[in-house]
Amino acid sequence: MTPSANDGSLTTTATDQVASPDNSVPWVLAEPKETGDDFKGQTNPVGLLLIIGLFVLLWVQAGPRSFFVVMGLVLMIFLHELGHYATAKWTGMKVTQFFLFMGPRLWSFKRGETEYGIRLLPLGAFVRIVGMSNLDPFPPEDAPRAYMNKSYPKRMLVITAGSMMHFIQAVALFFIVFSVIGQNDWTKSSVGYIEALTDGQETPSVVAELEPGDDIVAIDGNDATDWRELVDYIKVRPGEEVTLTVERGESSFDRTVTLAEIPNEEDGGTRGYLGIGPAFERTRVSPMNAVTTFGETIWAATTSIPRFLSPATLSELFSLMFAGEAEVDINSEEAERPISLVGAVRVAGQERFDVTVPLMLLGIFNVFIGVLNLLPLLPLDGGHAAIATYERLRSRKGKPYHADVAKMLPVAYAVVALLGFIMISTVYLDIVRPIG
């Protein structure tokens, strides 16, 4: 989220703004009309119990894994705002509010000049920094501590700190996966789970009576101890009969089965399908793998966001919303659509996946949100960074230039509408047409 420009605690009229015609002096209030100076905090027991109840319901209905994924997302949002808050305080800006979630206050307290608390709607969070633009006037005594009156480097540090926190979290999560938990060893794998059905029929793995924990050591007499080689062999043999050599505990046996055919999204044809998933042994690797993965994910996010926001994607989402209710095959073309946080929690929370899956998904989401938030469009952080850069270029001989942000509001409204549609449509589809 972007630091908030105004939450209604400061009221003013256009005549209260004082600035020279060439914008060479800071914006202030001639006669400030600030309210709430004596505000100490607020509690709403019913609302607070509602939030707690929703988390308890999530634990009961979705299970502890999904609960911890959601808490990871809440932590992601909190740390984003903490980045804005900490850098604003460090650079001498005045911070009046730090809230988790949006909407009406549920609970808050005040320490010094800042109010901290929780709001009703779990749709983000915000930090209110005084003087984010000319639309956020302030009393004269706050002028030295207003965001818009600080130096360009300090403003850039504060406004990009949210995305930087996302990137730090991503690197930390990738480090945990690769260097603490360990990387999957493709040469030391066994059957981790069995897919029961495909296209309404029993999968070949069910027909072959495979079980989790089985080791497939050969297929048609060819070595299959490397999971990637096993997958490659199966993939190019749709509908063919194969013989699996399986080790189960101390015993070994053969199973002959006909592979299923499923769509191949790579070439539009079909590919072979057995219906199993892997369980790997772990090998801890160098922390440089986390850095490399972070760089690759940054590049993937940067190149995918234009497609994510393209008219083709928006049109596809609109069409899918009226396509009826049904679970989507993960191997179908429709599974390529964007998913919401609801869909990500559903996928990451599945018990068949090991702990690295939700950790990697959280890392990828951090990178995606961090990059998306740097787009040079209001109300995203990147929009404020673009304004700060434009104002720096327009400033001359020690006379600061301040842009009229009101002229950019139509663009901000369009961005909010676009992101709102994507959020609503993806959440809706992840509920009524989830990717299986």
N, C-alpha and C positions, 0 to 999 in steps of 0.2 A: 504494500500500500504506500501511497504518497503521504508525506507529512501533511496534516490538515491545515488548510488556510483559515478556516473559520467554522466554529461549531455553534455559533449563536450566542456565545457568552460575551461577545463584544458587539455593541450596537453603535451605529453611526449614520450620518447622512452625508451626501456628496459634498455639502458645503463645509463639512468638518475637515476635509483633506486639504493639506497645505503643501504646495509644491511649486517651484518656479516653473515658468512656461517651458523651459528647456530641460526639465527634469534634473536639474543640477544639484538639488538638495534632497535629503531623504523625505519620504512620506511620513507624516505624523498626524495626530489629531490635534486640532487647535484647542478644542475643549473635549477631552475624552469623556465618554459616557459608558465606562466599563461597569459591569455588574458582577456580583458574586465574589467580591474581595474577601468577605468573611466566610465563604463557603468552606466547610470542614470535611464534607463527605456525605455519602448517601447510601442507604441500604434498602433493598427491596427483597424481603425474605422469600416471597412467593416466586419471583423471577429467578432468584439464586437457586432455590430448590428445584425449579424447572430445569435449569442448566445441568445441575448435578444428576437429576433424574434421567436426562437424556443420555448422559455418559454411562450411568448404571444400566439403562436399557440397551445401549450399544454393547456393553460387556456381556449381558445376558443373551441377547439375540444373535449377535455376530461373533461372539467369542473373544477371548483375550488377545488373539493375534490382531484382529481388526481394531480392537480398542487401542492397542499400542501403536498401530499405524496412524490412527487418528490423532493420538497424543503427539506422535512425531510431527504431524502436519501442524498441530497447534503450536508446538515448540518452534517449528520453522517460521510461522507467522510472528510469534513473539520475538524471536531473535532478529528478524528483519527490522521490526520497529525499535528494538534495543540498539541496533546499529545507528539508526537516525538519532535516537535519544542520547546515546553516549557521546557521539561526535558533536552533536549540537551543544551539549553541556561543556564538553572539552574546549570548543572554540568560542565559548562565552555567549552563546545565544540563549534566549529565554524560552524555556519549555513550560507550558502551562498545563498540559494534559498528556497522559500516557494510558491508553485504554486498549484492552484486549476485547475483540469483537466490536460490533457496531450497534446503533439503535439506542433505545432508552437505557439509562443507567440501571444496573442491578445492585452494584456494590462499589463503593469507592472510599478513599481516604486521601487526605491532603498532607503532604510533608513539604514544608517550605513553600515555594511558589508553584509546585506541581501537584496536580491531582492524579492519582493512580486508581485504576479500577477495572471492572468487567461490565460489559454491556450485554444486551439481550441476544442479538442476532449473530451467530457464528459465521460471519461473512468477511472476516478480515480483522484489522486492528488499525490504530492510528496514533500518531504523536503530533500534538499541536505545537508548532514553533511560531513564535510571534513574528509577524511581518513577512510572510512568505511571498507577497506580491502587493501591488498597489490596491488590490481588492481586500486586503487585510490590514487596515489602518491600525495605529497603535498610539498610546499616549506618548508625549514628548520624552518622558523619563526613560522609556524603553527603546528609544531610537538607537543608542549605541549597541544594543543587544538584539536588534531585529535581524532576521536572516538576510533581508534584501540590502542591509547596510554593511554587511560583512564583506571581506575580500573575496575575490573570485575563487582562489584555492580553497578557502574554508567552506564556501557554499557548495563547491563541487564535492568536497569530502563528505559533507553531511548528506547531500542528496543521493550520492552513489553508495552510501554506507549500507543501505538495505540490500542491494544486490551483492555487495561484497560479502555480507554475512551469509547469503545464500551460497556463494561460491566456497566460502570457508567450510560451511556445513557439508557441501558435496564432497570436497576433498577429504574431510574427516571421515565421512561415511564410506567412501571408496577405500581409504586407508584401513578402516576396520575390517572391511570385507576381504581385502587382499593380504594384509600383513598381520591381522590379529586372528580372524576366523580362518582364513586360508582360502586359496583359489581352488576351484574344482579341478581334480586330476582326471583327465579324460581317459587315461589308460587304466584307471582303477575305479571302475564303476559297476553298479548293479542295477536291477530294476527297482525304481523307487516307488512307482505307482502304476496302476492299471486303469486305462480309459475303458469304461464299460460299454459305451454305445457310440456309433457313428452312423449318421443317416438313419437312425432308428433301429439299426441292427447291432448284434453283438460284435465287438471288435475282434480281430484275429487273436489278440492277446488273451481274451476271455475264452475263445474256442480252444486255444492251445493250453489253457489252464495254467498260465503263468501266474506267479505270485510275487509281491514285493519281497526283495531280498535275493531273488534268483540272479545268477550270473550267466549271461549269454556269452559263451566263450567262442562259439563258431556259428557261421551261417552258411549252409551249403558247403561245408568243409573248409571255408575260409575263416581265418582268424578274425574274431570280432571283439577282442578285449579293449580296443579303442572305440569308445562310443561314437565318435565322429565317423569312423569307417563303417560301423554298423548302420548308422542313419543313411549314409551315402549309398550303401548297397541296397537298402530297402527302398529308398526314394525313387530309384530308376526302374523299379520292377512292379508297377501297379498291376494288380490282378494275377500276379504270378504265384506259383507254389514254391515255397522255400522250406528248408529243413533247419531248425534251430537246435544247436547243442547247448543244453542247459545244465548248470551245476546248481544243486540245491542242497546245502549242507555238505554231507559226505557223499551224496549220490550224484550221478550224472545220467542224463537221458536225452533222447531226441524227440522233437515235436515237429511234425510237418503241417503246415498251415498255408492257406491262400491269403495273400495280402489284400487289403481293401484298397479301393481307389478313391482319392479325394482330390479336389481342385488344387492345382499348383499355381499360386499367385505369381510366380516368377515368369512363367512362359504361357500361362493361360490354358495349359493342358491338365493332365492328371499326374499324381505321384503315388507311390506305394505308401501304405500306412499299416503299422502293426498295432499301435495303441498302447504304448508304454512310455514312461518317463524315467529319467535317470536319478540315481542317488550316487553321489561322488564321494571319494575320500578327499581330504583337504591337504593342500600344500601351501604353506605360507611363502609369499614372494616379496620382492623388494618394494618399498614404499613408492618407488618411481612408477610402478604400475598404476598407483592411484593418480599420480600426476598425469600420466599418459591417458588414462581413461577420462580424466577431467577434461583434458584438451580435446579429445575426440568427441565428448558429449557437448562441449561448448560449440564445436563446429557443427555437429548434428542439429543442435537447437537453433543456431543462427541460420542454417539453410532451410530448416523445416518451418520456421515461424512464418515466412512469407506464404508458404503453401497453406499453413494453418489458418491464415487470415484471408485467403484468396476467395474470390466470388464462387469458384468451383466448390470449395469446401463448404461455404455457407449454403449454397444451393443444395448440396448433398445432404447436409444436416436437416434442412427444411423438408426435403422429400422424405427422409427416413422417419421424421416425426409422424408421418401419416401412413406409414407402411404396415401398421398393425403390430400386435404384441407377439413376440417370439424371441427365444434366445438365439443369438447369432453364433454360427460356427466360427471358431477362432481362426480357421483356415480359409474362410471366405474373404472375398474382396471387401465386404462391408466391415470386416474386422479392422480394416486400415483406417477407419474414421477416428477422429480425436476422442479421447475419453476424459471424463471429468474426474475430480477428486473422489467422487462417489465410486466410479468405476475402478479407479486405482486402488482404493481401499478394499473393494471387493476382490480384485485380483490378488493383491498382496496378502490378503487375509486368509487365502485358501490354505488349509492345513497340509495339502500335498506338497507345497513348496517349502524349501528350507529357509532358514532365517536370512540368508543372503538376498533372497528375492525382494522382501519388503525394504531392506536396507539399500539395495541398488535402486529400487524404484523411488525411494525418498531422495536419494542422491540425484537421480535424473530429474525429478520434479524441481529440486532446488536449482539446478542449472537452468532448466527451462523457464521457471518463474524469474530468476535473476536476469536472464537475457531479455525476456519479454518486457520486464519492467524498465529496461534501459532504452526502449524504443523512444525516439524523440517526439513523443506525442503527449499532450496533457490528457488526462490527469496523472499519467505515469511519471515515475521519477525521472525518466529520460527526457520528458517534456520540460520539467523544471531545469534540468541540466542544460538543455538546448537554450532556454531563455537566459540562463546565467551566462552562457557563452556568447549569445547575441548581445546582451547588455555590456559584456566586457569589450567586445569588438567595437561597440558604438560609443564607449566612454572615451573622452579626450581630455588630456592635460589635467588630470586629477578631478575632472567633473564627471561623476557617475551618471550613467544613463539608466533609466528604469522604464521598461516596456509596459505598455498598457495591456495587461493580461485579459481584460474584458473583450478585446478584439479576437482573442483565441478561444473564447468559450464555445462557439459553435463547433469547432473541431473537437474540443473536449467532450461535448455532449454526444457527438457522433461516435467517438471512441468508446464512451461508456455504453452507448446503445449496442455497438458491435460486440464488445466483450460480454455484455449482459445477455445478448442473444446466444452467443456461443456457450456461456455458462448454463443458461436455462435449457437449451436444446440438448447439450451433452449429458446433463444430469437426468433429464427426462428419458433420453435413450438408454442410459445406464440403468434405469429402473425398469422400463417396460421392454427394452430390447437389449439386455445385457450381453456382452461378449462372453461366451462360454469357454 
